[in-house]
Amino acid sequence: MGMTVEKTMKTIGTKHFFLLLLLNMAFSAARAVSYSGTLPVVFINTTSAIESKTDYVDATFYLDPMGIDGYEAIGSADDPFPLKIRGRGNYTWYGPFEKKAYKIKLESGLPLLGMPKNKHFALLAHADGGQTAFFRNTAGFELGRLVGLEFTPQQRPVELVLNGDYRGLYFLTETVRVGQRRVNIAEQQNRETDPELITGGWLVEIDNVNESWHQIIPSLAGTELTRFRVTYHSPDTLSTAQRQYLSNQIKSMLRTVYVADKNDTEWEQFIDLDALARYYLVVEMLDHVEAFLGSCYLYKDRGEMAWKFGPLWDLGHAFNGWHPKNRFLYQYKHETSADWDICIMEELAKFPRLQERIKELWNDLSPTIYPTLTTYLRNFAAQIADAAACDYERWPDYGTADTNVAVKYCLNLLEQKQQFLENQWSSDYSGIEKIVEKQPNHSIYDLQGRRLNRHENLKSGIYLKGGKKILIRKTAK
């Protein structure tokens, strides 16, 4: 028999008794929140606490589709499947978030919720973005498919129950890795030395997290970049020959991008122009100002010279409300250098051949992409509405209780950026004077609103300074 209330109060004291009672009530309230039943539910039970983003914990899982058409159950409470689970993320793992993201590794490949069979998935929490959190990757991944990127991760909204505790709305997501159904390139062996084999495949990331043991950091001489870290993911352990090859590739890429003559096309030997244009179109449309600084992947197959930008991942600054919508994302980085590093896209945007390809893609795709994406996001908001409300009850500091309000906010930001891009890319001149008049008076821009860095190398022509057109004439020496 347990102790009576009177005996308990005498044993631990009245003050401590009521404190314990309040804690138990709070804990019970948190655990009382349950899943909505409107999305598939993933049940995971671990053998120990998940305390690391590097060390896996043994666990079992089963997936209940909750009767949703098109989805099949995986295992059951009585017959679960084995898996391993660890934490994942940087800011979202080490930051002030109780709702954590996880990386899961199945014992064998499974086609979870209709996604291609694989062993590797992530359970993304999206605790760090307020009301836009559930829509950023969702919009970015859908745009990636609409613009025709080679591989864009699929995701499925689910609810997670971890060790009997309801953890809220999560996104079961394909991870970025080399594989036939992911980044489909040759898988290079670790510590390879053969000169032909070390040309590919490569999967790397322009990163804003300092993990020097896994990074190539080239000299930035001759550029305006303040840093350019490249984390290598595949292979993940390099021989001296592999490290030297990757380092030389990055240096050559930067050398050919940071040239005075923007009609020079040597850079296209190291960067695939079309893949860059499609990738850039997505992040610019979503105003993802962290693009080209972090979580920015590139890959290259064996025998290929040019690197391709992609796949898309972690669009954590899309649908931001602070960046002026009459700016390109790379202009914002330069103007607020105290907070953001200058990115390579600021220089790439000066190449006429890339400008032309971006405008061509925009004019071909934008008439259908925007209505398609708008419908997709509204349907998605309705799909997750009940689960988002349960999630908000479980985590009142994160997410949103009303996805209808949230999606309207996202669509409003999308429309603002659409109008700006329409002015920029449908005409050479529309809107430029209004845009540059707020720029520093000493800066010089071309007629597309791009800030020019090397004034001494300008050709004769019309430019913009202080919001006005100026004529620069170069005399022959």
C-alpha positions as CSV (number, residue, x, y, z in Angstrom):
1,M,0.0,0.0,0.0
2,G,1.2,3.5,-0.8
3,M,1.6,6.2,1.9
4,T,-1.4,8.4,2.6
5,V,-1.3,12.1,1.7
6,E,-0.9,12.9,5.4
7,K,2.0,10.6,5.9
8,T,3.7,11.8,2.7
9,M,3.4,15.5,3.8
10,K,4.9,14.6,7.2
11,T,7.7,12.7,5.5
12,I,8.9,15.3,2.9
13,G,7.3,18.5,4.2
14,T,4.3,20.4,3.1
15,K,6.3,22.8,0.8
16,H,8.1,19.9,-1.0
17,F,4.9,17.9,-1.2
18,F,3.0,20.6,-3.2
19,L,6.1,21.2,-5.4
20,L,6.2,17.5,-6.2
21,L,2.4,17.6,-6.9
22,L,2.8,20.5,-9.3
23,L,5.6,18.7,-11.2
24,N,3.6,15.5,-11.4
25,M,0.6,17.5,-12.8
26,A,2.8,19.2,-15.4
27,F,4.4,15.9,-16.4
28,S,1.0,14.2,-16.6
29,A,-0.4,17.1,-18.7
30,A,2.4,16.8,-21.2
31,R,2.0,13.1,-21.5
32,A,-1.8,13.4,-21.8
33,V,-1.5,15.0,-25.2
34,S,-1.9,12.4,-27.9
35,Y,-1.7,12.0,-31.6
36,S,-4.6,13.2,-33.8
37,G,-5.0,10.0,-35.8
38,T,-5.2,12.0,-39.0
39,L,-1.7,11.2,-40.1
40,P,0.4,8.0,-39.9
41,V,2.0,7.4,-36.5
42,V,5.6,6.1,-36.0
43,F,6.1,4.3,-32.7
44,I,9.7,4.0,-31.6
45,N,11.0,2.3,-28.4
46,T,14.7,2.6,-27.5
47,T,16.9,0.6,-25.2
48,S,18.5,3.8,-23.8
49,A,18.2,7.5,-24.0
50,I,19.1,9.3,-27.2
51,E,21.9,11.7,-26.1
52,S,24.2,12.0,-29.1
53,K,24.0,13.0,-32.8
54,T,26.9,10.6,-33.6
55,D,26.2,7.5,-31.6
56,Y,23.2,5.3,-32.5
57,V,20.9,3.7,-29.9
58,D,19.3,0.3,-30.5
59,A,15.5,0.5,-30.9
60,T,12.4,-1.0,-32.5
61,F,9.6,0.6,-34.4
62,Y,6.3,0.1,-36.1
63,L,4.3,2.4,-38.3
64,D,0.5,2.6,-38.2
65,P,-1.0,4.4,-41.2
66,M,-4.2,5.1,-39.3
67,G,-6.3,3.9,-42.1
68,I,-5.1,6.5,-44.6
69,D,-5.5,5.3,-48.2
70,G,-2.3,4.5,-50.1
71,Y,-0.2,3.8,-47.0
72,E,0.7,0.3,-45.6
73,A,1.5,-0.7,-42.0
74,I,5.1,-1.6,-41.2
75,G,5.2,-4.0,-38.3
76,S,3.0,-3.8,-35.2
77,A,3.2,-3.4,-31.4
78,D,3.6,-7.1,-31.1
79,D,5.9,-7.5,-34.0
80,P,8.1,-4.4,-34.4
81,F,11.1,-3.9,-36.7
82,P,14.6,-3.3,-35.5
83,L,16.3,0.1,-36.1
84,K,19.0,2.3,-34.8
85,I,18.4,6.0,-33.9
86,R,20.5,9.0,-33.0
87,G,20.1,12.7,-32.9
88,R,20.7,14.9,-35.9
89,G,21.1,18.6,-36.8
90,N,23.3,21.4,-35.5
91,Y,21.4,24.3,-34.2
92,T,18.3,22.2,-33.8
93,W,20.2,19.5,-31.8
94,Y,22.4,21.7,-29.7
95,G,20.0,24.7,-29.5
96,P,17.2,25.4,-27.0
97,F,14.8,22.9,-28.4
98,E,13.2,20.1,-26.4
99,K,11.6,18.8,-29.6
100,K,14.6,17.2,-31.3
101,A,15.2,15.8,-34.8
102,Y,16.5,12.2,-35.3
103,K,18.3,10.1,-37.9
104,I,17.1,6.5,-38.2
105,K,18.8,3.6,-39.8
106,L,16.7,0.5,-40.5
107,E,18.2,-3.0,-40.4
108,S,17.1,-3.5,-44.0
109,G,15.6,-1.2,-46.7
110,L,11.8,-0.6,-46.4
111,P,9.4,1.5,-48.6
112,L,8.2,3.7,-45.8
113,L,4.9,5.4,-46.7
114,G,5.3,4.9,-50.4
115,M,8.9,6.4,-50.6
116,P,11.5,4.3,-52.4
117,K,13.0,1.4,-50.4
118,N,15.9,2.5,-48.3
119,K,17.5,2.0,-44.8
120,H,18.2,5.7,-44.2
121,F,15.7,8.3,-43.2
122,A,15.4,11.4,-41.0
123,L,12.6,12.4,-38.6
124,L,12.7,16.2,-38.8
125,A,11.1,18.1,-36.0
126,H,11.0,21.7,-37.5
127,A,10.9,23.2,-34.1
128,D,12.8,26.3,-35.0
129,G,10.7,28.3,-37.4
130,G,7.4,29.4,-35.7
131,Q,4.4,29.4,-37.9
132,T,6.4,28.9,-41.1
133,A,8.3,25.9,-39.8
134,F,6.2,23.1,-41.4
135,F,6.1,24.8,-44.8
136,R,9.7,25.7,-45.6
137,N,11.1,22.3,-46.7
138,T,7.6,21.4,-47.9
139,A,7.6,24.3,-50.4
140,G,11.2,23.9,-51.3
141,F,11.0,20.2,-52.0
142,E,7.9,20.6,-54.1
143,L,9.6,23.4,-56.1
144,G,12.6,21.2,-56.6
145,R,10.5,18.7,-58.3
146,L,8.6,21.4,-60.3
147,V,11.8,23.0,-61.7
148,G,13.3,19.6,-62.6
149,L,16.2,19.0,-60.2
150,E,17.7,15.5,-60.6
151,F,16.9,14.5,-57.1
152,T,14.8,16.2,-54.4
153,P,14.1,14.4,-51.1
154,Q,10.6,13.2,-50.5
155,Q,8.9,13.6,-47.1
156,R,5.8,12.5,-45.3
157,P,4.2,14.2,-42.4
158,V,3.8,11.8,-39.5
159,E,3.2,11.9,-35.7
160,L,5.8,10.4,-33.5
161,V,5.5,8.4,-30.2
162,L,8.9,7.8,-28.6
163,N,9.0,5.4,-25.7
164,G,5.3,6.0,-25.1
165,D,5.6,9.8,-25.1
166,Y,3.8,11.7,-27.8
167,R,6.4,13.9,-29.5
168,G,4.3,15.7,-32.0
169,L,4.2,16.4,-35.7
170,Y,7.4,15.2,-37.5
171,F,8.5,14.8,-41.1
172,L,9.7,11.4,-42.2
173,T,12.2,12.5,-44.9
174,E,14.6,10.9,-47.3
175,T,18.2,11.9,-46.4
176,V,20.8,13.2,-48.8
177,R,23.2,10.4,-49.6
178,V,24.7,8.6,-52.6
179,G,22.5,5.8,-53.9
180,Q,20.6,4.6,-56.9
181,R,17.3,6.2,-55.7
182,R,19.0,9.3,-54.1
183,V,22.0,11.1,-55.5
184,N,22.6,8.7,-58.3
185,I,26.4,8.8,-58.9
186,A,29.2,6.4,-58.6
187,E,30.0,5.6,-54.9
188,Q,33.7,6.3,-54.5
189,Q,35.6,4.2,-52.0
190,N,37.1,5.7,-48.8
191,R,40.9,6.3,-49.1
192,E,40.9,5.7,-52.9
193,T,44.2,6.5,-54.6
194,D,43.5,5.6,-58.3
195,P,43.8,8.9,-60.3
196,E,40.8,8.0,-62.5
197,L,38.5,6.8,-59.7
198,I,39.0,9.8,-57.4
199,T,37.3,12.0,-60.1
200,G,33.9,10.8,-58.7
201,G,31.5,10.4,-57.3
202,W,31.6,13.2,-54.9
203,L,28.9,14.6,-52.5
204,V,29.9,17.7,-50.6
205,E,28.3,20.6,-48.9
206,I,29.0,24.3,-48.6
207,D,28.8,24.5,-44.9
208,N,28.5,27.2,-42.2
209,V,29.5,24.8,-39.3
210,N,33.1,24.5,-38.4
211,E,34.0,20.8,-38.5
212,S,37.6,21.2,-39.7
213,W,38.3,17.5,-39.5
214,H,35.8,16.9,-42.3
215,Q,36.3,20.0,-44.3
216,I,38.3,21.6,-47.1
217,I,38.9,25.3,-46.5
218,P,40.6,26.9,-49.6
219,S,42.5,30.1,-49.8
220,L,40.0,33.0,-50.4
221,A,42.6,35.3,-52.0
222,G,41.1,37.2,-54.9
223,T,37.5,36.9,-53.7
224,E,35.2,38.9,-51.4
225,L,34.3,35.7,-49.5
226,T,34.9,35.8,-45.8
227,R,34.8,32.0,-45.6
228,F,34.0,29.0,-47.9
229,R,33.9,25.7,-46.0
230,V,33.3,22.5,-48.0
231,T,32.3,19.4,-45.9
232,Y,32.8,16.1,-47.7
233,H,30.1,13.5,-47.2
234,S,30.9,10.8,-49.8
235,P,33.5,9.6,-49.5
236,D,33.8,10.4,-45.8
237,T,37.4,9.4,-45.2
238,L,39.9,10.8,-47.7
239,S,43.3,9.6,-48.9
240,T,45.9,12.3,-49.5
241,A,45.2,12.0,-53.2
242,Q,41.4,12.5,-52.7
243,R,42.0,15.4,-50.4
244,Q,44.3,17.1,-52.9
245,Y,41.9,16.5,-55.8
246,L,38.9,18.0,-53.9
247,S,41.0,20.9,-52.7
248,N,42.2,21.6,-56.3
249,Q,38.6,21.4,-57.6
250,I,37.3,24.0,-55.1
251,K,40.3,26.3,-55.8
252,S,39.7,26.1,-59.5
253,M,36.0,26.7,-59.1
254,L,36.6,29.9,-57.1
255,R,39.4,31.1,-59.4
256,T,37.2,30.8,-62.5
257,V,34.2,32.5,-60.8
258,Y,36.1,35.5,-59.4
259,V,37.3,36.9,-62.7
260,A,36.9,40.4,-64.0
261,D,35.5,39.4,-67.5
262,K,32.1,38.0,-66.9
263,N,31.8,36.9,-70.5
264,D,34.5,34.3,-69.7
265,T,32.9,30.8,-69.6
266,E,35.8,28.8,-68.0
267,W,33.7,28.6,-64.8
268,E,31.2,26.4,-66.6
269,Q,33.9,23.7,-66.7
270,F,33.5,23.4,-62.9
271,I,29.8,24.4,-62.3
272,D,26.9,22.9,-64.2
273,L,25.1,26.1,-65.4
274,D,21.6,24.5,-65.8
275,A,21.6,22.8,-62.5
276,L,22.8,26.0,-60.8
277,A,20.0,28.0,-62.5
278,R,17.3,25.6,-61.4
279,Y,18.7,25.4,-57.8
280,Y,19.0,29.1,-57.6
281,L,15.5,29.7,-58.9
282,V,14.0,27.6,-56.0
283,V,15.9,29.3,-53.2
284,E,15.3,32.8,-54.7
285,M,11.6,32.3,-55.0
286,L,11.4,31.2,-51.4
287,D,13.8,34.0,-50.3
288,H,16.0,31.4,-48.5
289,V,18.8,33.8,-47.4
290,E,21.0,31.0,-46.0
291,A,21.3,29.5,-49.5
292,F,24.9,29.1,-50.7
293,L,26.2,29.4,-47.1
294,G,25.0,26.3,-45.3
295,S,23.3,23.0,-46.2
296,C,24.2,23.7,-49.8
297,Y,25.0,20.5,-51.5
298,L,27.0,19.8,-54.7
299,Y,27.8,16.6,-56.4
300,K,29.8,15.3,-59.3
301,D,29.8,11.9,-61.0
302,R,32.9,10.0,-62.1
303,G,34.2,11.2,-65.4
304,E,32.3,14.5,-65.2
305,M,34.0,17.8,-64.9
306,A,31.2,20.1,-63.7
307,W,29.7,20.1,-60.2
308,K,25.9,20.2,-59.9
309,F,24.2,22.2,-57.2
310,G,21.7,20.2,-55.2
311,P,19.9,18.4,-53.7
312,L,17.9,20.9,-51.8
313,W,18.0,20.5,-48.0
314,D,17.2,22.4,-44.9
315,L,15.5,25.5,-46.2
316,G,15.4,26.9,-42.7
317,H,15.3,30.6,-43.7
318,A,12.6,30.4,-46.4
319,F,9.5,32.4,-45.8
320,N,11.3,34.8,-43.6
321,G,9.5,38.0,-42.7
322,W,12.6,40.2,-42.1
323,H,14.3,40.2,-45.5
324,P,13.0,43.0,-47.8
325,K,11.2,41.4,-50.7
326,N,12.6,43.9,-53.2
327,R,16.1,42.4,-52.9
328,F,17.8,39.3,-54.3
329,L,18.9,37.0,-51.5
330,Y,22.6,37.6,-52.3
331,Q,22.2,41.4,-52.1
332,Y,20.8,41.0,-48.6
333,K,23.9,39.0,-47.5
334,H,26.2,41.7,-48.7
335,E,24.3,44.6,-47.2
336,T,24.1,43.0,-43.8
337,S,27.6,41.6,-43.7
338,A,27.7,42.0,-39.9
339,D,25.2,39.1,-39.7
340,W,25.6,37.2,-42.9
341,D,28.7,36.2,-44.9
342,I,29.0,37.1,-48.5
343,C,28.1,34.2,-50.7
344,I,29.4,32.9,-54.0
345,M,26.1,33.6,-55.7
346,E,26.7,37.3,-55.6
347,E,29.6,36.8,-58.0
348,L,27.9,34.1,-60.1
349,A,24.9,36.3,-60.7
350,K,27.1,38.6,-62.8
351,F,27.7,36.1,-65.6
352,P,25.4,36.9,-68.6
353,R,25.0,33.3,-69.6
354,L,23.6,32.4,-66.1
355,Q,21.4,35.5,-66.1
356,E,19.9,34.4,-69.5
357,R,19.3,30.8,-68.3
358,I,17.6,32.0,-65.1
359,K,15.3,34.3,-67.0
360,E,14.6,31.7,-69.6
361,L,13.6,29.1,-66.9
362,W,11.6,31.8,-65.0
363,N,9.6,32.7,-68.0
364,D,9.0,29.1,-69.0
365,L,8.1,27.8,-65.5
366,S,6.6,30.6,-63.4
367,P,3.2,30.8,-65.1
368,T,2.5,27.2,-64.0
369,I,4.7,26.8,-60.9
370,Y,3.0,29.4,-58.7
371,P,-0.6,28.2,-59.0
372,T,0.6,24.6,-58.6
373,L,2.6,25.4,-55.5
374,T,-0.2,27.5,-54.0
375,T,-2.7,24.7,-54.4
376,Y,-0.2,22.2,-53.0
377,L,0.6,24.3,-49.9
378,R,-3.1,24.9,-49.1
379,N,-3.9,21.2,-49.4
380,F,-0.9,20.4,-47.3
381,A,-2.0,22.9,-44.6
382,A,-5.4,21.1,-44.5
383,Q,-3.7,17.7,-44.3
384,I,-1.6,18.5,-41.2
385,A,-4.1,20.8,-39.5
386,D,-5.2,18.5,-36.7
387,A,-1.7,17.1,-36.1
388,A,-0.3,20.6,-36.0
389,A,-2.9,21.5,-33.3
390,C,-1.9,18.5,-31.2
391,D,1.8,19.3,-31.8
392,Y,1.2,22.9,-30.6
393,E,-0.6,21.6,-27.5
394,R,2.4,19.4,-26.8
395,W,5.0,22.1,-27.6
396,P,3.3,25.5,-27.1
397,D,6.6,27.3,-27.8
398,Y,7.0,25.9,-31.3
399,G,4.9,25.5,-34.4
400,T,1.4,26.8,-35.0
401,A,-2.0,25.9,-33.8
402,D,-3.7,27.2,-37.0
403,T,-2.2,26.0,-40.3
404,N,-4.7,28.0,-42.3
405,V,-3.3,31.3,-40.9
406,A,0.3,30.0,-41.3
407,V,-0.1,29.1,-45.0
408,K,-1.8,32.4,-45.8
409,Y,1.3,34.1,-44.3
410,C,3.6,32.0,-46.4
411,L,1.7,32.6,-49.6
412,N,1.7,36.3,-48.9
413,L,5.5,36.3,-48.7
414,L,5.7,34.1,-51.8
415,E,3.5,36.6,-53.7
416,Q,5.6,39.6,-52.7
417,K,8.8,37.9,-54.0
418,Q,7.0,36.8,-57.1
419,Q,6.1,40.4,-58.0
420,F,9.7,41.5,-57.5
421,L,11.1,38.7,-59.6
422,E,8.5,39.4,-62.3
423,N,9.8,43.0,-62.5
424,Q,13.4,41.8,-62.7
425,W,13.2,38.9,-65.1
426,S,10.4,39.9,-67.4
427,S,12.1,43.2,-68.4
428,D,15.6,44.5,-68.2
429,Y,14.6,47.8,-66.6
430,S,11.4,47.5,-64.6
431,G,11.8,48.4,-61.0
432,I,15.5,48.8,-61.0
433,E,15.6,52.5,-60.1
434,K,13.4,51.9,-57.1
435,I,15.5,49.0,-55.9
436,V,18.9,50.6,-56.1
437,E,18.0,54.0,-54.6
438,K,18.2,52.5,-51.2
439,Q,21.7,51.2,-51.8
440,P,24.8,53.0,-50.7
441,N,25.5,56.0,-53.0
442,H,29.1,55.0,-53.7
443,S,28.1,51.5,-55.1
444,I,27.7,50.9,-58.8
445,Y,25.2,48.5,-60.3
446,D,24.5,47.1,-63.7
447,L,21.0,47.5,-65.3
448,Q,19.9,44.2,-63.7
449,G,20.5,45.6,-60.2
450,R,23.7,43.6,-59.5
451,R,26.4,45.4,-57.5
452,L,29.7,45.6,-59.3
453,N,32.8,45.1,-57.2
454,R,35.7,45.9,-59.5
455,H,35.0,49.4,-60.8
456,E,38.4,49.7,-62.5
457,N,37.4,46.8,-64.8
458,L,34.1,48.2,-65.9
459,K,33.5,48.3,-69.7
460,S,32.0,51.3,-71.4
461,G,28.2,51.5,-70.9
462,I,25.3,52.6,-68.8
463,Y,25.3,51.8,-65.1
464,L,23.3,52.8,-62.0
465,K,24.7,54.8,-59.1
466,G,22.7,56.5,-56.3
467,G,19.5,55.4,-58.0
468,K,20.4,57.2,-61.3
469,K,21.7,56.0,-64.6
470,I,25.3,57.0,-65.4
471,L,27.5,56.6,-68.5
472,I,31.0,55.3,-68.2
473,R,33.3,55.6,-71.1
474,K,36.6,53.7,-71.2
475,T,39.3,55.3,-73.4
476,A,41.9,53.1,-75.2
477,K,45.3,53.1,-73.6
